[in-house]
Amino acid sequence: MSLTIAPVNCEDKRDEQHHKSAWLQFMKSVATFRGDLTSLTAPPFLLAPRSIVEYSAYWAEHPRLLVSPAREECPKRRAVLVLQWFLSTLKHQHASKDENGKRKKLKPLNPFLGEIFLGKWLDDAGTTHLVTEQVSHHPPATAFRIWNDAHGVRLEGHVSPKAYFSSTINIERHGYSVLHIDKYNEDHWITMPKVHVEGIVTFQIAPELSGVSYIRSSSGYTTRVNYSSKGWIKGKSNSFTATIYPDNDESNPLFIVEGRWNDSYTIKDGKGKVMETVDLTSLRRTPLQVAPLESQHPLESRRAWKPVVDAINANDIFTTGHEKSRIENAQRALRKMEKDAGETWARRYFTQVEEDPIAEKLSVKSKSAPADGPNRMIWKFDDEKFKRIAENQQNGIKSPVRSRFDSGVGFLEIEAV
């Protein structure tokens, strides 16, 4: 009997060893860094071939679940359906592997100021639209609006991540979202859990959720979600327990939902009787449709970052770093020009506001604390801006061509001509 030994690709082995060495060097710098880790430059081999602005698409990769509360007459059941939709957004957003079982790269690209991401989903729920914009760079903040006119549902929010090191990399996501349902004139205020990175020593890097997040409806129901990870002795990774209860009456839950946000969970009534078991692995995502690259605006993420993404996919570390630095250096030059001229970058789809009455009313935090937490930036979708841009596009009116137009993308090449 002969034994066939699979060939070993020496290049792959060398790359793996090089990446491990670079990762450990990066973690040494992270462990001694004081401040927000989002400002650190990650090694090119860690970079994912997509920008953070694309992450807002996770909110609606199951449009049928997003709009399902609009078809439920009972406000208590609507609270359950909103939670079920929310849980469906977590798996692929935080998974360490893609649908083919390949380990995903850890670090998405940091968006530049003014970067946008546009798309839509088409399925039996109708058309669901997405508009995302990077509205701030220091500190970073991404704002988004998702809506489905056929069902009268819209989701709007802003996320401002802050990363720090304490035993591992931790990410807090300031900001919130509000899901509005026209039929019932109902709002649901939503926050996100914290993220920490596991496996940094073994190089089996995987994100894990921790802490607490909330969903609170204007109909009088609060959902509290507690996240836990696998301990040394017992427990399973990606675990959660959620309770839905009347406002200010947490001791009398109406529903208890528990399981794993990447696998399955059970829905129980307040007495612990199982009502339903949900298998998240059986959900099939609706593909997001975006415009062809040549038709995209220069600010759109996939067009702007194409040279970087191509280099990442080709595993070309040198070109990845080079192309990424070109955009970042152009951004710095443009921000300096604006500062010298006393100008600020005009946001394309969103406007900063001082107050958000809905968030102030529904926030779980005390009235003495801002509804947006320590980060006071509140960004709202500007319908007038959106309508004006849409009308201009229909009439064939293009934005003025100037170096400032594409927010520094290609800015250095323009200056070199």
N, C-alpha and C positions, 0 to 999 in steps of 0.2 A: 504494500500500500504506500503510495507516495503522498507526501504532505506538501500542499501548495501554500506558499507564504506570500501574502499580499505585499506588493512593493510599497516602500516608504518614500514619500516625497520629501526629500531633504530640504527643499525650499520652504515647504509648509512648516517643517519642524523649526527651521531657523527663524521664520517669521513669528511663530508662536513664542519662541524663547525671547526674541527681540521685543515683542509686545508685552510679555510678562515683565521684562526688565524695565521697559519704559513706563509700564503701569505702576510698578513699585516706586520708581523715581517720582512719578506724578503724585502718588499718594503721600510721599514724604513732604512734598511741597504743600499739599493740601492740609496735612496735619499741623503744619507750622504757620499756615496762613491765617491772618486775622481779618475778618471782614466777610463780605458776600462772595461765595465761591463762584457765582455766575460770572464774575468779572475775570476769573482765571481762564487762560487758554488751555484747552485740553489737547493731548497728543492727537495728531490726525487719525491714527488707527482706531481711536475710540469714537470718532464722529459717525453719527447716523446720516444717511443720505436724504435728510429732510429737515426742514426748519420747524421750530417750535410753533409757528403760526398754523401749521397744518394740524396740530393736536386738537384744535377746536372741532375738527370733523368727527372726533370720537363721540361727541355728544349726540350725533344723529345718524350713526351708522346702522341703526334699526329704526327707521322713520315710523314704522307701524306702531312701535312701542312708545315713541315720542308723542304721537297724537292720540293714543288709546284713552287717556283720561278724558278727552273731550266727548267720548261716547258713553261715559258712565254718569248716571244721574245721582248716585249716592256719594256725598262728599267724603265719607270714610273710605269707601272703595277707591275713590279717586286718589286718596293719599297712598293707598297700597300700589296703585298702578304707576304713580309718579315714582315711588321707590323702586319698583321693578324696572322701569325705564332707566333710572339712575344707575342701578346695579349693572345693567347691560352695557353701560359705557366704560366700565372699569377694566374688564378683562384684557382687551387688546391694547388699551392705552398703557397698561403697566406690565404686560407680559414680557418675560425675558427671552421668549422664543417666538418666531413668526409662525404662520399657519403651516409651513413646511417643516417645522421642527428645528429650524436653523436659529442659532443664538443671535439675538439682535444686538446691534451696537448701542452702547450706553448713552452717548451724549448727542442730542439733537443740535442742529446749528442755531446759534443765537441770532434772532432776527435783527435786521437793521431798522432804524426808525423809518416809518412809512411803508414798510413791507406789507403787502396784502396777499390774501389767499381767498379765492372765490370759487364756488362750485354749487352743485345741486344734486339731489337724489331723485330718481324717478322710480316709483313702484306703485303698489295698489293703494298707497296713502296719498297719491297725487305727486305734486312737485314740492320738494322741501329745499329751501334756498339757504346758502351759507355766505356770509361776508365776514372776513376777519382782517384786522389791521393791527400792526405793532404801533401802539400809540405813545409809547415811551421807551427810552433805551436805558436811562439812568434815573431811577431804577427801572428795570425791564417791566413792561406791562403789555398784555395782549387783550384786545377787546373783540367781541364777536356778537353777531346776531344770526339766529337760525329761525326760520319761520315757514309755516305751511298755511297758506290762505284758505285752502279747501276745508280745513278743520278748525281754523281760527286759533292756531297755537303758535306762540313765538317764545323763543328763549334768547335772553340777552345777558351778557355778563362780561367780566374782565378778570384776568388772573395776573397776579404779580408774584412770581416765585422768588424766594430767598433761600439760598443754600448755605449751610455752615457745616463745620466738622466737629463732631462730638462722638468719639469712638468709631464712627463711620460717617459717611456723607448723609446729611439730612436736608430735606427740602420742605419748606413751608410755603403754602400757596395762599397768599392773601387775596382778597377780593371775594366776589360772590356772583351768583347767577340768579335770575328771576325767570321762572316759567309762567307765562300768562295764558289763560284759557278764556277766549272771548265769550263762549256760550254761558259761562257761569260767572264772568267777570272776576275770576279767581286767580290769585298769585301764589306761587310757591318759591320761597327764598331758599337758596341752596348754597352750601359751602363744601369745600373739598378737604379730604384728609391729608395728613402729612405723609411724606414718602421718605424711607431710608433705604440705603443700599446695603444689601447683604452679599457675602462672598468676596469681599475685597482682598482677603489674604489668599484664598484658593484660586482667585481669578475666575470663579464661577459667579459672575456679577449678576445680581437680580434685584429689582426694586420690590419693596414690601410696604404696605400701607399700615399706618399706625395712628393712634389718637382717636379723635371723634369728629364726625361731620354731622350737619343738621339739614333737614328739609322742614320748613315751616309754612303752612298754608294760611291764607286769609280766611279760610272756612273754620279755623279753630283747632287744627290738628298739627302736632309736632312729631317729627321722626328723628330719633337719635340713633346714629350708627356708630358702634364701637368696633374698631379694627384690632386684630391681634395676629401675631406671627408665631411660628413654631418655636417652642421653648426648648431648653436643654433636656427636659424630662418628658414632657407630653405636649399635646397640641398639634395642630396642623397649620401649615403656612396659608396665607391668604384668607384667613378666617374673619368672620364678622358676626355681630349680633345687632339687629335693629329692633327697636320698639317704636310703635306708633301709639300715641296717647293724646287725649284732649289736652289743650294748652294748660300748663301749670298743674297737671295731674299725672305725673310720670309713674306714680305708684299703682295706677290702674290702667295698664296697657290694653289697647283694643286688639292689637296684633303683635306677634313676635315673629320676626323673620331672621333665620340664622343658617349659616353654611359657609361656603367658600365662594368669593366673588369671581373666581376663575373656573368654577366647576359647577356646583349645584347648591340649592338651598331649599329650605322648607318654610312655608307660611303657616303659622299657627294662630288660633284665636287667643283671646286674653287668658283663657284657662289652660292653654297648652295643647289643645287638640289640633292635630295636623289637618289643614284644609287643602293644601296643595304642595306638590314638589316640583320645582322648576330646574330644568337641565340647561344651564347656560351654554354648554358645549354644543348643543344642537342648534343654536341660533346661527343663521346665515346672514352675513352683513350685506347690505345693499351697496353696490359700488358707487363711489362719489364720481360725478362727471365734472371735468374741468375743461376749459377751452384748450384747443391745440396750442402748443408752445408758441408758434409764430403769430397767433392771434392774441396772445396775452399782453397785458399792459407791462411796461418795463419794471414796474414795482412788484409784479406778481412773483411769488416765491419761487416757483419751479423754473421760471424764465431767468430770474436774477441769479439764482444759485446753480444754474445748469453746469457751468464749468467745474464747480466744486463737487457737485453730485456725481458727475461723470468720472472724476478722478477718484472719488471714494469707491464707487462701484468697480473701478478698474484696479483697486488696491494700490493706487499710485500715491504714496504718502507725500512725496516731494511736491507733486503738482497740487495735491489737496491743500497743503500748507501755503503754497505760493498763491493759488487762486483765492483762497480764503483771506489771506493777508491783503490782497489787492482791494477787495471790497471793504475790509475793515479800515485800511489806511485812507481810502477815498471817503469813507464816512467821517473819519476824524478831521480830514481836511475840510469837508463841507460844513461840519458843525462849527469849526473855527471861523470859516467865512461868515456864517450866519451870526455868530457871536460878535464878530468885528463890525458887522453891518447893523447890529441891533435887531435882527430878525429871529423868528422862530418858525419851525417847520409846521405848515398848515396840514392838519389831519384831514384825510380824504373823506372818511365816512362817519367819524365819531367826534363828539364834542365833550370836553371836560366840564363837569358841573360841580357845584358846591354841595348840594344835598340830593338825596334820593329818598323821598317820603315812604316809598314801599319798603325799602330796606330798613329804614329807621323804625317802621312800625312792626315788621316781622322779625327783626334781628333777635336772636336768642340772648345776645349780650345786653348788659344793662344800658339804660338810656344815657348814662353818663359817658359811655364809651362810643366812639364813632362806629357806625354800622359797617364800615370797611376795615375795621381793625386799625393797627398802627400805620398802615399805608392809606393815606387819605385821598388818593386819586380815585375819582369816580368818573367813569366814561360811559356816555350814553350814545346809542345809535342815533344819527341825525337823519331823519326821514327826508328833510328838504335837500340836504346834500346828495343823498342817494337818488332822489327823483331827478334832480338837476343833471347829475352825471348820466343817468339812464336816458333822459330826453336828449342830451347832447349826442350820446352814442347812436340813438335812433335817427337823429338828424345828420349824422356823419360829421359832427363837430369834434375835432380832436383837441386834446390838451396842448397848451403851448409847448414848443420844443425849446428847452433850455437845460443847462447842466443841473440846475436844481430840481428839474422835473423828475428825474429818476433817482432822487435821494442819494446820489453818490455812486450808484451802480454805473460803471463805465466812466466815472468822472475823471479819473486820471488819464484815460485815453483821450477824452475830449480836450483836456489841458495840453496834452502832448502834440496834438495836431496843429 
